[in-house]
Amino acid sequence: MKPTSARLREARADRGWSQPRLVRELRQAAAQRGHQLPSDASVKRRIASWENGHSTPDDFYGPLLCDAFAVSAAELGLSHGEPQDSPVLDAAYPASPDDAIQAVGQLWRADLNQYDPLLTAEPSEPAWNEASLRWLVAPEPGIPRPRNEGVRVGLGDVAAIKTTADMFAQLDDQFGGDHARHSVIQYLNNDVTPLLRGRYTEQVGRALFSTVAEATLLAGWMSYDACRHGLAQRYFLQALRLAQDANDRRLAGSILSAMSHQATFLGRYTQAATLARAALMGISPVATPTLRAQFHAMEARAFARTGDVAACEAALSAATKALESRNSEDEPEWISYFDEAELAAEAAHCFRDVNRARQAVAHAENAMSGSHVRSDFFATMVLADAHLRAGDIEEACRVALDAMDLGEQLKSARCISYLAEFRQNLSAAGPNAAARDLAEEAREHRLWIAAGS
């Protein structure tokens, strides 16, 4: 039986196609399915790798080859079924624990292989609503059916995932989502996938799903920070399903809160408020004060963007009251970052967005933690923007320069978007000496250059 590499070479040779011609045919096949491919050079490298036997077409490219050559998968020696859309491109909530394992594994693998249709995918508004509703009305959580094969998984394996994810979370906080995002996905794909497909007791299964949900949530946050928004949404959806099956409702609520945060950033304010309320409603019996504070803060952010000042202030008041009653010993470790400084940062965003510049300045000045680089960058940029809206252009420029120095090491498209927005607002204020001085001082700064491109 001929290897796949030989069959692919013959299929192309029989049609008299060059590799560039095959690239064009694949691009046309992808367009018919509603997808896009990366650059011609990138696709050509893939073709060369397949035809030289260094790799084989995967679940995304395999169907496209079948479409292009008008043959079956079997004729090309491919292991997948007949041509069909790759499910990893769908923003769908898995129907069962086993579906969740398959879906998240596909997602990690596709991300690792840099599928352009996935990396450039847009978020789906219906997916937010479907996931929150299905989680709210979910029956008793389940774990995958028992397996008689695969590696045996114990709590020590779960602890290893947790420790590794915590390390990546620190890197994310210090250097931005684009710094180690690929490494996180590589770890999840290579090391965690076999554990999810292994053998474990119900107790270990619950702990495993909860820990993997937390790690997948981190992948979502990092993808969001890199402004890979469709990809981030898919990670959040998979994390929510894993948390459901772990019966970890507190973590599930925090995942809905992350979805709300992203929805606000993308201008989907109604969905953002709905997701925050779903989090509040869904974990009410087990919610801790800090979690309630976070959910109310997300609600406030959405209300501020819609201009509903009264609802925004009420939500901020509820968040403040909740945080004042917290007992750190009763809170999940992963929510410990949400403290007075973090709430002040959220309030600063809110008051900036409702054009209460002086209140935004006051809250932003209280939002510097000194220990979370990216959060401090965001707070500093909000402070700069608040000064600008208050008419203090010179101070706004000084603070913006401080933010750039603070964020020099950050690889974060979201940070760049904050600076780009400030540059637009500064330009709208008209020509002035402070703006010219800032442009001169920052002209070789990496973030400044990126924000202007």
C-alpha positions as CSV (number, residue, x, y, z in Angstrom):
1,M,0.0,0.0,0.0
2,K,1.4,3.4,-1.0
3,P,2.1,5.9,1.8
4,T,0.0,9.1,1.9
5,S,3.0,11.1,0.8
6,A,3.2,9.2,-2.5
7,R,-0.5,9.3,-3.1
8,L,-0.5,13.1,-2.6
9,R,2.4,13.5,-5.1
10,E,0.6,11.3,-7.6
11,A,-2.7,13.1,-7.2
12,R,-1.0,16.4,-8.0
13,A,1.1,15.0,-10.8
14,D,-1.9,13.3,-12.5
15,R,-3.6,16.7,-12.8
16,G,-0.4,18.4,-14.0
17,W,-0.6,20.9,-11.1
18,S,2.4,22.7,-9.6
19,Q,2.5,23.3,-5.9
20,P,1.4,26.9,-6.4
21,R,-1.6,25.6,-8.4
22,L,-2.5,23.3,-5.5
23,V,-2.3,26.2,-3.1
24,R,-4.9,28.1,-5.2
25,E,-7.1,25.1,-5.4
26,L,-6.9,24.6,-1.6
27,R,-7.7,28.3,-1.1
28,Q,-10.8,28.0,-3.3
29,A,-11.9,24.9,-1.4
30,A,-11.5,26.7,1.9
31,A,-13.4,29.7,0.7
32,Q,-16.3,27.5,-0.3
33,R,-16.4,26.2,3.3
34,G,-16.3,29.8,4.6
35,H,-12.7,29.5,5.8
36,Q,-9.5,31.4,5.0
37,L,-6.0,30.0,4.7
38,P,-2.7,31.6,5.8
39,S,-0.2,32.9,3.3
40,D,0.7,31.1,0.1
41,A,4.2,30.4,1.4
42,S,2.8,28.9,4.6
43,V,0.5,26.5,2.7
44,K,3.2,25.6,0.2
45,R,5.5,24.6,3.1
46,R,2.7,22.3,4.4
47,I,2.3,20.7,1.0
48,A,6.0,20.1,0.7
49,S,6.0,18.6,4.2
50,W,3.1,16.2,3.3
51,E,4.6,15.1,0.0
52,N,8.0,14.5,1.6
53,G,6.5,12.4,4.3
54,H,7.5,14.7,7.2
55,S,3.9,15.2,8.3
56,T,0.4,14.2,7.2
57,P,-2.7,16.4,6.5
58,D,-4.8,16.9,9.6
59,D,-8.5,17.2,10.2
60,F,-8.7,20.7,8.7
61,Y,-6.5,20.3,5.6
62,G,-7.4,16.7,4.8
63,P,-11.0,17.5,3.8
64,L,-9.7,20.5,1.7
65,L,-7.4,18.2,-0.2
66,C,-10.3,15.8,-0.9
67,D,-12.3,18.8,-2.2
68,A,-9.5,20.0,-4.3
69,F,-8.7,16.7,-5.9
70,A,-12.3,15.5,-5.9
71,V,-11.4,12.2,-4.3
72,S,-12.2,10.4,-1.1
73,A,-10.1,10.4,2.0
74,A,-9.3,6.7,1.5
75,E,-7.9,7.4,-2.0
76,L,-5.4,9.8,-0.5
77,G,-4.6,7.4,2.4
78,L,-6.0,9.8,5.0
79,S,-7.4,8.5,8.3
80,H,-10.2,10.9,8.8
81,G,-13.7,10.4,7.3
82,E,-15.3,12.0,4.3
83,P,-14.8,15.7,3.8
84,Q,-16.6,17.7,6.5
85,D,-16.2,20.9,8.4
86,S,-13.8,20.6,11.3
87,P,-15.9,20.8,14.5
88,V,-13.1,22.7,16.2
89,L,-14.1,25.8,14.2
90,D,-17.6,25.7,15.8
91,A,-18.2,27.7,18.9
92,A,-20.3,24.9,20.4
93,Y,-20.9,23.7,24.0
94,P,-20.1,20.0,24.2
95,A,-23.0,17.7,24.9
96,S,-21.2,15.3,27.2
97,P,-18.0,14.8,29.2
98,D,-16.6,12.6,26.4
99,D,-17.5,15.2,23.8
100,A,-15.8,17.8,26.0
101,I,-12.5,15.7,26.0
102,Q,-12.6,15.3,22.3
103,A,-13.5,19.0,21.6
104,V,-10.9,20.5,23.9
105,G,-8.2,18.2,22.5
106,Q,-9.1,19.2,19.0
107,L,-9.0,22.8,20.0
108,W,-5.5,22.5,21.5
109,R,-4.2,20.6,18.5
110,A,-5.7,23.1,16.0
111,D,-4.3,26.0,17.9
112,L,-0.9,24.4,18.1
113,N,-0.9,23.8,14.4
114,Q,-1.8,27.4,13.8
115,Y,-5.0,26.9,11.8
116,D,-5.6,30.3,10.3
117,P,-9.4,29.9,10.2
118,L,-9.4,29.3,13.9
119,L,-6.9,32.0,14.8
120,T,-8.9,34.6,12.9
121,A,-12.3,33.4,13.9
122,E,-14.9,35.9,15.2
123,P,-16.8,35.3,18.4
124,S,-20.3,34.0,18.2
125,E,-23.0,35.9,20.1
126,P,-25.4,33.0,20.2
127,A,-22.7,30.8,21.7
128,W,-22.5,33.0,24.8
129,N,-26.2,32.7,25.4
130,E,-26.4,29.0,24.6
131,A,-23.5,28.2,26.9
132,S,-24.7,30.2,29.9
133,L,-28.3,28.8,29.6
134,R,-27.1,25.2,29.2
135,W,-24.8,25.5,32.2
136,L,-27.6,27.1,34.3
137,V,-30.1,24.3,33.6
138,A,-27.5,21.5,33.4
139,P,-28.4,18.2,35.1
140,E,-26.1,16.5,37.6
141,P,-22.5,16.6,36.4
142,G,-21.0,13.5,34.9
143,I,-17.5,12.2,34.3
144,P,-16.4,10.2,31.2
145,R,-17.4,6.6,31.1
146,P,-14.8,4.2,32.7
147,R,-12.0,3.2,30.4
148,N,-9.9,0.0,30.3
149,E,-7.0,1.6,28.5
150,G,-4.9,4.7,28.7
151,V,-2.6,5.9,31.5
152,R,-3.7,5.6,35.1
153,V,-4.2,9.1,36.5
154,G,-3.9,10.0,40.2
155,L,-4.0,13.2,42.3
156,G,-0.3,13.6,41.8
157,D,-0.9,14.1,38.1
158,V,-3.5,16.7,38.9
159,A,-1.2,18.5,41.2
160,A,1.5,18.6,38.4
161,I,-1.0,20.2,36.0
162,K,-2.0,22.8,38.7
163,T,1.6,23.7,39.4
164,T,2.5,24.0,35.8
165,A,-0.5,26.1,35.0
166,D,0.3,28.4,37.9
167,M,3.7,29.0,36.5
168,F,2.3,29.9,33.1
169,A,-0.2,32.2,34.9
170,Q,2.7,34.1,36.4
171,L,4.4,34.5,33.1
172,D,1.1,35.7,31.6
173,D,0.7,38.3,34.3
174,Q,4.3,39.5,34.0
175,F,4.8,39.4,30.3
176,G,1.4,39.4,28.6
177,G,-0.7,36.7,26.9
178,D,1.4,36.5,23.7
179,H,4.6,35.7,25.6
180,A,4.0,32.0,26.5
181,R,0.6,31.3,25.0
182,H,2.0,28.8,22.5
183,S,3.9,27.0,25.3
184,V,0.7,26.7,27.3
185,I,-1.1,25.1,24.4
186,Q,1.8,22.8,23.7
187,Y,1.8,21.6,27.3
188,L,-2.0,21.0,27.3
189,N,-1.9,19.2,24.0
190,N,1.1,17.0,24.7
191,D,0.9,16.3,28.4
192,V,-2.7,16.9,29.5
193,T,-4.6,15.2,26.6
194,P,-3.4,11.7,27.5
195,L,-4.5,12.2,31.1
196,L,-8.0,13.3,30.1
197,R,-8.2,10.1,28.0
198,G,-6.7,7.9,30.8
199,R,-8.2,5.9,33.6
200,Y,-9.2,7.5,36.9
201,T,-11.7,7.3,39.7
202,E,-14.6,9.7,40.1
203,Q,-12.8,11.6,42.8
204,V,-9.7,12.0,40.6
205,G,-11.8,12.7,37.5
206,R,-13.6,15.6,39.3
207,A,-10.2,17.1,40.4
208,L,-8.7,16.5,37.0
209,F,-11.6,18.3,35.1
210,S,-11.5,21.2,37.5
211,T,-7.8,21.7,37.2
212,V,-7.9,21.4,33.4
213,A,-10.8,23.8,33.3
214,E,-8.7,26.3,35.2
215,A,-5.8,25.8,32.8
216,T,-8.1,26.1,29.8
217,L,-9.5,29.3,31.2
218,L,-5.9,30.6,31.4
219,A,-5.5,29.7,27.7
220,G,-8.7,31.7,27.0
221,W,-7.4,34.7,28.9
222,M,-4.1,34.6,27.1
223,S,-5.8,34.3,23.7
224,Y,-8.1,37.2,24.7
225,D,-5.1,39.3,25.7
226,A,-3.6,38.5,22.2
227,C,-6.9,39.7,20.7
228,R,-7.6,36.2,19.2
229,H,-11.2,36.7,20.2
230,G,-12.9,33.8,18.5
231,L,-10.3,31.4,19.8
232,A,-10.5,32.9,23.3
233,Q,-14.3,32.4,23.3
234,R,-13.9,28.7,22.3
235,Y,-11.5,28.2,25.2
236,F,-13.9,29.8,27.6
237,L,-16.7,27.6,26.3
238,Q,-14.6,24.4,26.8
239,A,-13.5,25.5,30.2
240,L,-17.1,26.1,31.3
241,R,-18.1,22.6,30.2
242,L,-15.1,21.0,32.0
243,A,-16.0,23.0,35.2
244,Q,-19.6,21.7,34.9
245,D,-18.4,18.1,34.8
246,A,-16.1,18.8,37.7
247,N,-19.1,20.1,39.7
248,D,-17.0,23.2,40.3
249,R,-19.7,25.9,40.2
250,R,-17.5,28.6,41.6
251,L,-14.9,28.2,38.8
252,A,-17.7,28.0,36.3
253,G,-19.0,31.3,37.5
254,S,-15.6,32.9,37.2
255,I,-15.4,31.6,33.6
256,L,-18.8,33.3,32.8
257,S,-17.3,36.4,34.3
258,A,-14.3,36.1,31.9
259,M,-16.8,35.8,29.0
260,S,-18.5,39.0,30.3
261,H,-15.2,40.8,30.4
262,Q,-14.5,39.9,26.8
263,A,-18.0,40.7,25.6
264,T,-17.6,44.2,27.1
265,F,-14.3,44.7,25.4
266,L,-15.8,43.7,22.1
267,G,-18.8,46.1,22.5
268,R,-21.4,43.4,23.1
269,Y,-22.7,45.1,26.2
270,T,-26.1,43.3,26.5
271,Q,-24.4,39.9,26.4
272,A,-21.8,41.1,28.9
273,A,-24.4,42.1,31.5
274,T,-26.4,38.8,30.9
275,L,-23.3,36.7,31.4
276,A,-22.4,38.5,34.6
277,R,-25.9,38.0,35.9
278,A,-25.8,34.3,34.9
279,A,-22.7,33.9,37.0
280,L,-24.4,35.6,40.0
281,M,-27.5,33.5,39.6
282,G,-25.8,30.2,38.8
283,I,-23.5,30.0,41.8
284,S,-25.6,31.9,44.4
285,P,-25.7,29.1,46.9
286,V,-21.9,28.7,46.9
287,A,-20.7,32.2,45.9
288,T,-18.0,33.8,48.0
289,P,-17.9,37.5,48.7
290,T,-15.0,38.0,46.3
291,L,-16.7,36.2,43.5
292,R,-19.9,38.2,44.0
293,A,-17.8,41.4,43.9
294,Q,-16.2,40.3,40.7
295,F,-19.5,39.5,39.0
296,H,-21.0,42.8,40.1
297,A,-18.0,44.6,38.8
298,M,-18.4,43.0,35.4
299,E,-22.1,44.1,35.4
300,A,-21.0,47.6,36.2
301,R,-18.5,47.6,33.3
302,A,-21.3,46.6,30.9
303,F,-23.7,49.2,32.3
304,A,-21.1,51.9,32.0
305,R,-20.6,51.3,28.4
306,T,-24.4,51.5,27.7
307,G,-24.5,54.8,29.6
308,D,-26.8,53.5,32.4
309,V,-25.1,55.4,35.2
310,A,-27.6,54.5,37.9
311,A,-27.3,50.7,37.2
312,C,-23.5,51.1,37.0
313,E,-23.2,52.8,40.4
314,A,-25.6,50.3,42.0
315,A,-23.5,47.4,40.7
316,L,-20.3,49.1,41.9
317,S,-21.8,49.6,45.3
318,A,-22.8,46.0,45.5
319,A,-19.3,44.9,44.5
320,T,-17.7,47.1,47.2
321,K,-20.1,45.9,49.9
322,A,-19.4,42.2,48.9
323,L,-15.6,42.7,48.9
324,E,-15.7,44.3,52.4
325,S,-17.2,41.1,53.8
326,R,-14.7,38.7,52.4
327,N,-12.7,36.2,54.4
328,S,-9.5,35.3,52.4
329,E,-9.4,31.8,54.0
330,D,-12.7,30.9,52.5
331,E,-11.9,32.1,49.0
332,P,-10.7,29.9,46.1
333,E,-7.0,30.5,45.5
334,W,-7.5,31.5,41.9
335,I,-9.7,34.5,42.8
336,S,-7.2,36.0,45.3
337,Y,-6.0,38.5,42.8
338,F,-9.4,40.3,42.9
339,D,-8.7,42.8,45.8
340,E,-9.4,46.4,46.5
341,A,-6.9,47.5,43.9
342,E,-8.5,45.3,41.2
343,L,-12.0,46.7,42.1
344,A,-10.6,50.2,42.0
345,A,-9.4,49.5,38.5
346,E,-12.8,48.3,37.4
347,A,-14.4,51.4,38.9
348,A,-11.9,53.6,37.1
349,H,-12.9,52.0,33.8
350,C,-16.6,52.6,34.7
351,F,-16.3,56.3,35.6
352,R,-14.1,56.9,32.6
353,D,-16.7,55.4,30.4
354,V,-19.6,57.5,31.9
355,N,-17.4,60.7,31.5
356,R,-16.8,61.3,35.2
357,A,-13.2,62.0,34.7
358,R,-12.3,63.1,38.2
359,Q,-13.8,60.0,39.8
360,A,-12.0,57.9,37.3
361,V,-8.7,59.6,38.3
362,A,-9.3,59.0,42.0
363,H,-10.1,55.3,41.5
364,A,-7.3,54.8,39.0
365,E,-4.8,56.2,41.5
366,N,-5.9,53.5,44.0
367,A,-5.7,50.7,41.4
368,M,-1.9,50.2,41.4
369,S,-1.1,46.9,42.9
370,G,2.7,47.0,42.4
371,S,2.7,43.3,41.8
372,H,0.6,42.7,38.7
373,V,2.4,44.3,35.7
374,R,-0.4,44.1,33.1
375,S,-3.2,45.1,35.5
376,D,-1.1,48.1,36.5
377,F,-0.5,49.0,32.9
378,F,-4.3,49.0,32.2
379,A,-4.9,51.1,35.4
380,T,-2.2,53.6,34.4
381,M,-3.6,53.9,30.9
382,V,-7.1,54.5,32.3
383,L,-5.6,57.2,34.5
384,A,-4.0,58.8,31.5
385,D,-7.2,58.7,29.6
386,A,-9.1,60.1,32.6
387,H,-6.7,63.0,32.9
388,L,-7.1,63.7,29.2
389,R,-10.9,63.7,29.5
390,A,-10.5,66.1,32.4
391,G,-8.6,68.5,30.2
392,D,-5.2,68.0,31.8
393,I,-3.3,67.0,28.7
394,E,0.2,67.5,30.1
395,E,-0.5,65.1,33.0
396,A,-2.2,62.7,30.7
397,C,0.9,62.5,28.5
398,R,3.2,62.1,31.5
399,V,1.1,59.2,32.8
400,A,0.9,57.6,29.4
401,L,4.7,57.6,29.2
402,D,4.8,56.0,32.6
403,A,2.5,53.3,31.4
404,M,4.7,52.6,28.4
405,D,7.8,52.2,30.6
406,L,5.8,49.9,32.9
407,G,4.6,47.8,30.0
408,E,7.8,47.6,28.0
409,Q,8.0,43.9,28.6
410,L,4.4,43.1,27.8
411,K,3.5,41.2,24.7
412,S,-0.2,42.0,24.7
413,A,-2.4,43.1,21.8
414,R,-5.0,44.3,24.4
415,C,-2.4,46.6,26.0
416,I,-1.6,48.0,22.5
417,S,-5.3,48.7,21.9
418,Y,-5.5,50.8,25.1
419,L,-2.6,52.9,24.0
420,A,-4.0,53.2,20.5
421,E,-7.3,54.5,21.9
422,F,-5.4,57.0,24.0
423,R,-3.4,58.2,20.9
424,Q,-6.7,58.7,19.0
425,N,-8.2,60.7,21.9
426,L,-5.0,62.7,22.2
427,S,-5.1,63.5,18.5
428,A,-8.7,64.5,18.8
429,A,-7.8,67.1,21.5
430,G,-5.8,69.0,18.8
431,P,-2.2,70.0,18.4
432,N,-0.4,70.9,21.7
433,A,3.1,71.0,23.1
434,A,2.6,68.1,25.5
435,A,1.4,65.8,22.8
436,R,4.4,66.7,20.6
437,D,6.8,66.1,23.5
438,L,5.2,62.7,24.2
439,A,5.5,61.7,20.6
440,E,9.2,62.6,20.5
441,E,10.0,60.8,23.8
442,A,8.0,57.7,22.8
443,R,8.9,57.5,19.1
444,E,11.1,54.5,19.5
445,H,9.1,52.8,22.2
446,R,7.8,49.4,21.0
447,L,4.3,49.8,22.3
448,W,4.0,53.3,20.9
449,I,5.0,52.1,17.5
450,A,2.6,49.2,17.6
451,A,-0.2,51.4,18.7
452,G,0.3,53.7,15.8
453,S,0.5,51.0,13.1
